[in-house]
Each structure stands twice: as C-alpha cells, then as structure tokens.
Amino acid sequence: MRLVALALSASALSACALGEGSGAVDGSLFIRQCAPHTAVGASAGVGTVYSYGEPNAPLPYDMQPSFFAAEPIDDFSRLDPNNRLNIRVQSDGSRIEQADVLFINIASVHEVALALAQDVDVGFNTNVRATLSLNQSCPSPEVTPTLEGTINFAQFGDANQARVPPDFRVGFEDRVQATFTFRVIDVRASTIGGLGDVPLDPAVGGDIHGNFDFIVRQGQRAQSYP
C-alpha cells in the first residue's frame, strides 16, 4: 500500500510539473480587427472599428504567460535527420483556441544547437518561425501576426558549442531557455498586398520581446501525441 501511495504521489508531482516555467511576452501591438466590441486606443468610441491601437500608435501588450510547452518531433532515421521542435508560450493552460499563444517552430534543431548563445534569425522563410495567436485577447483578427527578429537560446537541451552531433534532438526532461526580440508583421500585405481584395496597408504591427525558461514535459496538453 505504501509503495502504491508513493507511486501515486510521484505521478501527481510529475503531472503538476507539466506547463510550469518562467518567462515574459510583452511589447506594443496594433491589431486592426481585434474583437467584436468598441475599439480601444486611438479609435475609442468608434463602434464600427474594431482595433487594438493604431498603426502609428500601438498599445502596450503583456501576455503574462503561465503555461510553457514544447513538442519534439523526430525525423525518420537517416544520416542527417531534421529533428524539429515546436514551442508554445501561453497566457494560461487552457486550450490553444482559448489562449494567447506565442508559437515558435524550429524546422531543424541541429542548426539552432550549432548557434547556441548566438542570435538566430526568425522570419516567415527561415529555419525558426514564430507567430502570435491572440485567441483570448483578439479572437477575430484579419491576419495572424507573424514575427520577425532574433532569438537567442542560452540552454537548448544538452547542446554545447564544442560538439553537436548530426542527429541532435531535444527530448523530454530537457531544458530550453531563450530570449527574443520580434517585429510584428503582416505577411499577407507585404507579399500579395494590392492583389484582388488584399489591402496594401498592414492589418497588424508593433513589437514583441521577452524570454522563457522551462523543462520539456510530456503530457496531453503539451503534445499532440503524448
């Protein structure tokens, strides 16, 4: 009975650890279509305009994240695998559709490991990509804010600058720690603006910066296939 109790206690502690970590996501934002209520900021009082701030007057934003998760995705066994990692920093531990979420998707963790403690470029066509989904704050934007800038990993699993094997991966119980600085951009406007009904002027803007530090834990809320 005592062994069973200890096992249950250990299991409970492990479950509680899922999503724990520390970090910050803040800056200033402009979202032209935020939510179906009276606009805030420069458009306050104009009931037909649903925006958060204005292009030249973004408003302060502070996610105050409390849920941190990552999903390691291993490539097929081959000589130089592209093992991936998807990172989520959320306002809370609710469903993705109900929370503000910073998504960071890494197509090749090997490339990031080689650049440990260095600034890594982030954009819509780079190895590391990032988006900001404001499903809690602005659930109906015209476009999802895409992020461009740099991220610097101080801790990335067991990566070290001396040696990074070709099959490097980030796994469960590994630590990831990083700081980042991003610009908020409207990829739609910058790539196909003016074509058809796509407006030339961006629907989102601003800047986001912050950090995160957590242990990759396994669980249903953290990975699609735990």
C-alpha positions in Angstrom: 0.0 0.0 0.0 2.8 2.4 0.9 4.6 1.7 -2.4 1.3 2.4 -4.3 0.9 5.6 -2.4 4.4 6.8 -3.2 3.9 5.9 -6.9 0.7 7.9 -7.0 2.4 10.8 -5.2 5.3 10.8 -7.7 2.8 10.6 -10.6 0.9 13.6 -9.2 4.0 15.7 -8.8 5.1 14.8 -12.4 1.6 15.9 -13.7 1.8 19.1 -11.8 5.1 20.0 -13.5 3.6 20.0 -17.0 3.4 23.5 -18.2 5.5 25.1 -15.5 8.2 27.6 -16.3 9.0 31.2 -16.3 9.0 33.9 -18.9 7.6 37.1 -20.4 6.0 38.2 -23.6 5.3 41.9 -23.9 5.7 44.9 -26.1 3.2 47.0 -28.1 0.7 46.0 -30.7 -1.6 47.2 -33.4 -4.4 44.8 -34.5 -6.8 46.3 -36.9 -9.6 43.8 -36.2 -9.4 42.6 -32.7 -12.8 41.6 -31.3 -16.5 42.5 -31.8 -16.6 45.3 -29.3 -15.9 49.0 -29.1 -12.3 49.7 -30.2 -9.7 50.8 -27.8 -6.8 53.3 -28.2 -6.9 55.9 -30.9 -10.2 54.6 -32.3 -12.0 54.6 -28.9 -15.6 55.5 -29.3 -16.0 54.5 -32.9 -18.2 51.4 -32.5 -17.8 50.2 -36.1 -14.0 50.0 -36.0 -12.7 47.0 -34.0 -9.0 47.7 -33.5 -6.3 47.5 -30.8 -4.3 50.6 -31.2 -3.4 52.2 -34.5 -0.6 51.7 -37.0 1.3 54.8 -35.6 0.0 54.3 -32.0 0.3 50.7 -30.9 -0.9 49.9 -27.4 1.0 48.1 -24.6 0.6 44.3 -24.5 1.6 42.0 -21.8 0.8 38.3 -22.1 2.0 37.3 -18.6 2.4 33.7 -19.7 1.9 30.9 -17.2 2.0 27.8 -19.4 5.1 26.6 -21.3 5.3 23.5 -23.5 7.3 22.0 -26.4 6.6 19.2 -28.8 9.7 17.3 -30.0 9.2 15.8 -33.5 11.9 13.3 -34.6 12.6 12.8 -38.3 12.9 9.3 -39.9 16.1 7.5 -39.1 18.6 8.7 -41.7 22.1 10.1 -41.9 21.3 13.8 -41.3 17.8 13.9 -39.8 15.9 17.1 -39.5 14.6 16.7 -35.9 12.1 19.5 -35.1 10.8 21.3 -32.1 7.5 23.2 -31.6 7.5 25.6 -28.6 4.3 27.2 -27.1 4.3 30.0 -24.6 0.7 30.6 -23.5 -1.2 33.1 -21.3 -2.7 30.1 -19.4 -3.0 26.3 -19.7 -6.4 26.3 -21.4 -7.0 25.1 -25.0 -4.9 26.8 -27.7 -8.1 28.1 -29.2 -8.9 30.0 -25.9 -5.5 31.4 -25.0 -3.0 33.9 -26.3 -0.1 31.8 -27.7 3.4 32.5 -28.9 4.3 29.8 -31.3 8.0 29.1 -32.2 8.5 26.4 -34.8 12.0 25.1 -35.4 12.5 23.1 -38.6 16.0 21.8 -37.7 17.1 21.8 -34.1 20.6 20.9 -35.2 21.0 24.3 -36.8 19.9 26.0 -33.6 22.2 23.9 -31.5 25.1 24.9 -33.6 24.2 28.6 -32.8 23.9 28.2 -29.1 24.2 31.5 -27.2 24.0 33.4 -30.6 21.3 35.4 -32.2 19.3 33.3 -34.6 17.2 34.9 -37.3 13.4 34.4 -37.2 11.1 35.1 -40.1 8.5 33.6 -42.4 11.1 31.8 -44.5 13.8 30.9 -42.0 14.6 27.8 -40.0 12.9 29.3 -37.0 9.5 30.8 -37.5 7.2 32.5 -35.0 3.6 33.7 -34.8 1.4 35.3 -32.2 -2.1 34.0 -31.9 -4.3 36.2 -29.7 -7.1 33.8 -29.3 -8.0 35.2 -25.9 -7.3 38.9 -26.4 -8.2 39.3 -30.1 -10.1 36.3 -31.3 -11.0 37.5 -34.8 -8.1 39.3 -36.4 -7.8 39.9 -40.2 -4.5 38.1 -40.2 -2.4 36.1 -37.7 0.6 38.3 -36.6 3.8 36.9 -38.0 7.0 37.7 -36.1 10.4 38.7 -37.5 13.6 39.3 -35.5 16.0 37.2 -33.5 16.0 34.6 -30.7 19.0 33.5 -28.6 19.0 30.1 -26.8 21.1 30.1 -23.7 20.1 26.5 -23.0 18.9 24.1 -25.7 18.8 20.5 -24.3 22.3 19.1 -24.0 23.7 21.2 -26.8 27.1 22.7 -26.3 29.3 24.7 -28.5 32.1 22.1 -28.5 30.1 19.3 -30.2 26.7 18.9 -31.8 26.0 15.5 -33.3 24.2 15.3 -36.7 21.3 13.6 -35.1 20.9 16.1 -32.3 17.5 16.3 -30.8 15.7 18.0 -27.9 13.7 15.5 -25.8 11.6 15.2 -22.7 13.2 16.4 -19.5 15.5 18.7 -21.5 15.6 22.4 -20.6 15.1 25.2 -23.1 15.9 28.8 -22.2 15.9 31.8 -24.6 15.4 35.5 -25.1 13.8 37.1 -28.1 13.0 40.3 -29.9 10.5 40.4 -32.7 8.8 42.8 -35.0 5.1 42.1 -35.7 4.4 42.0 -39.4 1.5 41.3 -41.8 3.0 38.8 -44.3 -0.2 39.0 -46.4 0.1 42.7 -47.0 3.9 42.5 -47.7 3.6 39.7 -50.2 0.3 40.0 -52.0 -1.0 43.4 -50.9 -2.8 45.1 -53.7 -3.9 41.9 -55.4 -7.6 41.4 -55.5 -9.2 42.5 -52.3 -6.0 42.2 -50.2 -5.2 45.7 -48.7 -1.8 47.2 -49.1 -1.7 48.6 -45.6 -0.8 46.1 -42.8 -3.5 44.9 -40.5 -1.1 44.3 -37.6 2.1 45.9 -36.3 4.2 46.6 -33.3 7.0 44.7 -31.5 7.2 41.8 -29.0 10.1 40.8 -26.8 10.6 38.5 -23.8 12.0 35.2 -22.7 11.2 31.7 -21.5 12.8 29.0 -19.4 11.2 25.6 -18.8 11.7 21.9 -18.9 10.1 19.9 -21.8 7.5 17.7 -20.1 5.4 15.0 -21.7 1.6 15.2 -21.4 -1.7 15.5 -23.4 -1.8 19.3 -23.0 1.7 19.7 -24.3 2.0 17.4 -27.3 -0.4 16.2 -30.0 0.7 12.7 -29.5 2.0 12.3 -25.9 
